[in-house]
């Protein structure tokens, strides 16, 4: 799918993160890519493409409008991917104010800058599956957003992302900015940084360390391997019918409880780690399974990697890259 984008200039905020860096790595051979990031999380370090001649990295903050604008104008992008955000439940709960500022004001800055760029073909905004609240079963793009109690730190992430999604849609309607909104559903895989449950489970299983489950483990998720998600993202960047639309991108077949996920990691990786239960850290998502019917029908998207294969591929890469040593 990456081969469908050639000779383009692509600007990626949050491009040093997990998904942004994976996307950049696929596009660099045939395109000029500028990454704008504060490098709090750096998934590019040590990657084979870190010194690629088509890659330009700019350290900056989406809250600093002048520096952000200067970087985007200098990049002269054909495609603007806005992936920069505060994410990860531990970070969100610890820093809810910064979460809302970065996700709302940062997105407002990105859209305002994008509108001023000449010849922009596409603006892709990252939203989140959390806009569907704590009970999301086969949620469609038109399913009403249902969030939790005001003041609960967990929901600051979803609220801020939903605000950005509404603003992106408004820029399309009012100013004809070619926006597309993408809702990722539990993406995982090689290169992941941060505190994702599956990344943590895999690392601990390989190291022979206890796996902690917060709550009773009955929470249900659908897990999407990063190569599948990026394929859906590339379709959002190129398909003519994507403009002005929002899309759920995930794997609606890779559905499992959190306890089942931990047990799968132990079995697939032949680990002797123990599973330890602990009280929940915050409000939780009990059920999150997407409907990807719209992405299938409009974009032709279909996930390919099943959960066990994805766990195995991720673990192999973590070991090869020296992220963890097997116990």
C-alpha positions as CSV (number, residue, x, y, z in Angstrom):
1,X,0.0,0.0,0.0
2,X,2.9,2.4,0.7
3,X,3.9,2.1,-2.9
4,X,0.8,4.1,-3.8
5,X,2.3,7.2,-2.3
6,X,5.3,8.4,-4.3
7,X,7.0,11.8,-4.8
8,X,5.0,13.4,-2.0
9,X,6.1,15.6,0.9
10,X,4.6,14.3,4.1
11,X,4.6,16.1,7.5
12,X,3.9,14.0,10.6
13,X,3.4,15.5,14.0
14,X,4.2,12.9,16.7
15,X,6.2,11.2,14.0
16,X,8.8,9.9,16.5
17,X,6.1,7.9,18.3
18,X,5.1,4.3,17.6
19,X,2.7,4.6,14.7
20,X,4.2,7.8,13.3
21,X,7.6,6.3,13.0
22,X,6.3,3.1,11.5
23,X,4.5,5.1,8.9
24,X,7.6,7.2,8.2
25,X,9.7,4.2,7.7
26,X,7.4,2.8,5.1
27,X,7.3,6.1,3.1
28,X,10.9,7.3,3.2
29,X,12.2,5.5,0.1
30,X,9.8,7.2,-2.2
31,X,8.8,10.4,-0.4
32,X,10.2,13.3,1.6
33,X,9.1,13.0,5.3
34,X,9.3,15.6,8.0
35,X,8.8,14.6,11.5
36,X,7.7,17.2,14.1
37,X,7.9,15.9,17.7
38,X,9.2,16.8,21.1
39,X,10.8,13.3,21.3
40,X,9.4,12.5,24.7
41,X,8.9,9.1,23.3
42,X,11.5,8.2,20.6
43,X,10.7,5.1,18.6
44,X,13.1,6.3,15.8
45,X,16.3,5.9,17.7
46,X,18.2,2.9,16.4
47,X,15.9,2.3,13.5
48,X,17.5,1.5,10.1
49,X,16.0,4.6,8.6
50,X,17.1,7.0,11.4
51,X,19.7,8.6,9.0
52,X,17.7,8.3,5.8
53,X,18.4,11.1,3.4
54,X,14.7,11.7,2.8
55,X,14.0,12.1,6.5
56,X,14.0,15.5,8.3
57,X,13.3,15.7,12.0
58,X,12.3,18.9,13.8
59,X,12.1,19.1,17.6
60,X,9.2,21.2,18.7
61,X,5.9,21.3,20.5
62,X,2.4,21.5,18.9
63,X,1.5,24.1,21.6
64,X,4.2,26.5,20.4
65,X,2.3,28.0,17.4
66,X,5.2,29.9,15.8
67,X,7.7,27.1,15.8
68,X,5.0,24.6,14.7
69,X,3.9,26.9,11.8
70,X,7.5,27.5,10.7
71,X,8.2,23.8,10.6
72,X,5.1,23.0,8.6
73,X,5.5,25.8,6.1
74,X,9.1,24.8,5.5
75,X,8.1,21.2,4.9
76,X,5.6,22.3,2.2
77,X,3.6,19.1,2.7
78,X,1.2,17.4,0.3
79,X,-0.1,15.3,3.2
80,X,-0.3,16.4,6.9
81,X,-0.7,13.6,9.4
82,X,-1.5,14.9,12.9
83,X,-0.6,12.1,15.3
84,X,0.9,14.1,18.2
85,X,-0.9,13.6,21.5
86,X,-0.6,12.8,25.1
87,X,-1.7,9.2,25.4
88,X,-1.3,6.2,27.7
89,X,-3.5,5.8,30.7
90,X,-0.8,6.3,33.3
91,X,0.3,9.6,31.7
92,X,-3.3,10.8,31.2
93,X,-4.3,10.2,34.8
94,X,-1.1,11.9,36.0
95,X,-1.3,14.9,33.7
96,X,-5.0,15.5,32.7
97,X,-4.4,19.2,32.2
98,X,-1.5,18.7,29.8
99,X,-3.5,16.0,28.1
100,X,-6.4,18.3,27.3
101,X,-4.1,21.2,26.3
102,X,-1.9,19.1,23.9
103,X,-4.8,17.2,22.4
104,X,-7.2,20.1,22.0
105,X,-5.1,23.2,21.5
106,X,-2.4,21.2,19.6
107,X,-5.1,19.9,17.2
108,X,-6.5,23.4,16.8
109,X,-3.0,24.7,16.0
110,X,-2.5,21.9,13.5
111,X,-5.7,22.6,11.6
112,X,-5.2,26.4,11.6
113,X,-1.7,25.9,10.1
114,X,-2.9,23.3,7.6
115,X,-5.5,25.7,6.3
116,X,-2.8,28.2,5.4
117,X,-0.7,25.7,3.5
118,X,-0.8,25.8,-0.3
119,X,-1.7,22.6,-2.2
120,X,-2.5,20.4,0.8
121,X,-4.1,17.2,-0.5
122,X,-5.0,15.6,2.8
123,X,-5.0,16.2,6.6
124,X,-5.3,13.1,8.7
125,X,-6.3,13.6,12.3
126,X,-5.8,10.8,14.9
127,X,-8.8,10.4,17.3
128,X,-9.3,7.4,19.5
129,X,-11.6,4.4,20.1
130,X,-12.1,5.7,23.7
131,X,-14.7,8.2,22.3
132,X,-17.2,5.3,22.5
133,X,-16.9,5.1,26.3
134,X,-16.7,2.1,28.6
135,X,-19.1,-0.2,26.7
136,X,-18.4,-0.2,22.9
137,X,-19.6,-3.3,21.1
138,X,-19.2,-3.3,17.3
139,X,-19.2,0.5,17.5
140,X,-19.8,2.2,14.1
141,X,-18.5,5.6,13.1
142,X,-22.0,7.0,13.7
143,X,-22.4,5.4,17.1
144,X,-23.0,8.2,19.7
145,X,-19.9,9.1,21.8
146,X,-20.6,8.1,25.4
147,X,-18.1,9.4,27.9
148,X,-17.8,9.0,31.7
149,X,-18.1,11.2,34.7
150,X,-16.9,14.7,34.4
151,X,-13.7,15.1,36.5
152,X,-12.6,11.5,36.1
153,X,-9.1,11.8,34.7
154,X,-9.4,8.8,32.4
155,X,-12.0,10.6,30.2
156,X,-9.9,13.7,29.7
157,X,-8.2,11.9,26.9
158,X,-11.4,10.8,25.1
159,X,-13.0,14.3,25.6
160,X,-9.9,16.0,24.2
161,X,-9.7,13.7,21.2
162,X,-13.5,14.0,20.5
163,X,-13.1,17.8,20.5
164,X,-10.3,17.5,17.9
165,X,-12.5,15.2,15.8
166,X,-15.3,17.7,15.8
167,X,-12.9,20.5,14.9
168,X,-11.5,18.5,12.0
169,X,-15.0,17.9,10.7
170,X,-15.8,21.6,11.1
171,X,-12.7,22.6,9.1
172,X,-13.9,20.3,6.3
173,X,-17.4,21.7,6.2
174,X,-16.6,25.3,6.7
175,X,-13.3,25.7,4.9
176,X,-13.1,22.6,2.6
177,X,-9.9,21.4,4.3
178,X,-9.5,17.8,3.1
179,X,-9.6,16.2,6.5
180,X,-10.0,12.5,7.5
181,X,-10.5,11.3,11.1
182,X,-9.0,8.0,12.2
183,X,-10.0,6.1,15.3
184,X,-7.3,3.5,16.2
185,X,-8.5,0.4,18.2
186,X,-5.7,-1.0,20.4
187,X,-2.8,-1.0,18.1
188,X,0.3,-2.9,19.0
189,X,3.5,-4.3,17.5
190,X,7.3,-3.8,17.0
191,X,8.5,-0.4,17.8
192,X,5.8,0.3,20.4
193,X,6.8,2.6,23.2
194,X,4.8,3.6,26.3
195,X,2.6,1.6,28.7
196,X,0.4,-0.4,26.4
197,X,-1.0,-3.5,28.1
198,X,0.0,-5.9,25.3
199,X,3.5,-4.4,25.0
200,X,4.0,-4.8,28.8
201,X,2.6,-8.3,28.8
202,X,5.0,-9.4,26.1
203,X,8.0,-7.8,27.7
204,X,7.3,-9.3,31.1
205,X,6.5,-12.7,29.6
206,X,9.9,-12.8,27.8
207,X,11.7,-11.6,30.9
208,X,10.0,-14.1,33.2
209,X,8.5,-11.3,35.3
210,X,5.1,-11.2,36.9
211,X,2.3,-9.9,34.7
212,X,0.0,-7.5,36.6
213,X,-3.7,-7.2,35.6
214,X,-5.6,-4.3,37.1
215,X,-9.2,-5.3,37.8
216,X,-10.7,-8.7,37.3
217,X,-9.3,-9.3,33.8
218,X,-12.7,-9.6,32.2
219,X,-12.3,-6.4,30.2
220,X,-12.6,-7.1,26.5
221,X,-10.5,-5.6,23.7
222,X,-9.9,-6.1,20.0
223,X,-6.2,-5.9,19.1
224,X,-4.8,-4.6,15.8
225,X,-1.3,-5.3,14.6
226,X,0.6,-2.2,13.6
227,X,1.1,-3.2,9.9
228,X,-2.7,-3.7,9.5
229,X,-3.4,-0.3,11.1
230,X,-0.8,1.5,9.0
231,X,-2.3,0.0,5.9
232,X,-5.7,1.5,6.9
233,X,-4.0,4.8,7.6
234,X,-2.4,4.8,4.1
235,X,-5.8,4.2,2.6
236,X,-7.1,7.2,4.6
237,X,-4.2,9.3,3.2
238,X,-4.9,8.4,-0.5
239,X,-8.5,7.2,-1.1
240,X,-10.6,9.9,-2.8
241,X,-13.7,8.8,-0.9
242,X,-12.0,9.2,2.5
243,X,-12.1,13.0,2.6
244,X,-14.5,14.4,5.2
245,X,-15.1,11.0,6.8
246,X,-14.1,9.2,10.0
247,X,-13.0,5.6,10.1
248,X,-12.6,3.0,12.7
249,X,-9.3,1.1,12.0
250,X,-8.9,-2.1,14.0
251,X,-9.2,-5.9,14.0
252,X,-12.7,-6.9,14.9
253,X,-11.7,-10.6,14.9
254,X,-8.8,-10.4,17.4
255,X,-11.1,-10.1,20.4
256,X,-10.1,-11.4,23.9
257,X,-10.3,-10.6,27.6
258,X,-7.3,-9.0,29.3
259,X,-6.9,-12.2,31.3
260,X,-7.1,-14.2,28.1
261,X,-4.5,-11.8,26.5
262,X,-2.0,-12.4,29.3
263,X,-2.6,-16.2,29.1
264,X,-2.1,-16.1,25.3
265,X,1.2,-14.3,25.8
266,X,2.4,-16.9,28.3
267,X,1.4,-19.8,26.0
268,X,2.7,-18.4,22.7
269,X,6.0,-17.3,24.3
270,X,6.3,-20.4,26.5
271,X,6.8,-18.2,29.5
272,X,6.6,-19.2,33.2
273,X,5.6,-15.7,34.4
274,X,2.8,-15.5,36.9
275,X,-0.3,-13.4,36.6
276,X,-1.0,-11.1,39.5
277,X,-4.3,-9.3,40.0
278,X,-4.3,-5.7,41.4
279,X,-7.0,-3.1,42.0
280,X,-7.8,-0.9,39.0
281,X,-5.9,2.3,38.7
282,X,-8.7,4.4,37.3
283,X,-12.1,4.1,35.5
284,X,-11.7,1.3,32.9
285,X,-13.1,0.3,29.5
286,X,-15.1,-2.8,30.0
287,X,-15.8,-3.6,26.3
288,X,-14.2,-2.2,23.1
289,X,-14.8,-3.9,19.8
290,X,-15.1,-1.9,16.6
291,X,-17.2,-2.3,13.5
292,X,-14.9,-1.8,10.6
293,X,-17.6,-2.2,8.0
294,X,-17.3,1.4,6.8
295,X,-13.5,1.1,6.3
296,X,-14.0,-2.2,4.5
297,X,-16.7,-0.9,2.2
298,X,-15.3,2.6,1.5
299,X,-11.5,2.0,1.6
300,X,-11.2,-1.7,1.0
301,X,-9.5,-2.2,4.4
302,X,-9.1,-5.6,5.9
303,X,-6.9,-6.7,8.8
304,X,-4.7,-9.7,8.1
305,X,-2.6,-10.5,11.2
306,X,-4.2,-12.6,13.9
307,X,-3.4,-12.1,17.6
308,X,-1.1,-15.1,18.1
309,X,1.0,-14.2,15.0
310,X,1.1,-10.6,16.1
311,X,2.3,-11.5,19.6
312,X,5.0,-13.8,18.1
313,X,6.2,-11.2,15.6
314,X,6.3,-8.5,18.2
315,X,8.3,-10.6,20.7
316,X,10.8,-11.7,18.0
317,X,11.4,-8.0,17.2
318,X,11.8,-7.0,20.8
319,X,14.4,-9.7,21.3
320,X,16.3,-8.9,18.1
321,X,16.4,-5.2,18.9
322,X,17.6,-5.8,22.4
323,X,14.5,-4.3,24.0
324,X,14.4,-7.3,26.4
325,X,16.4,-10.4,27.1
326,X,14.6,-13.8,27.4
327,X,14.7,-15.2,30.9
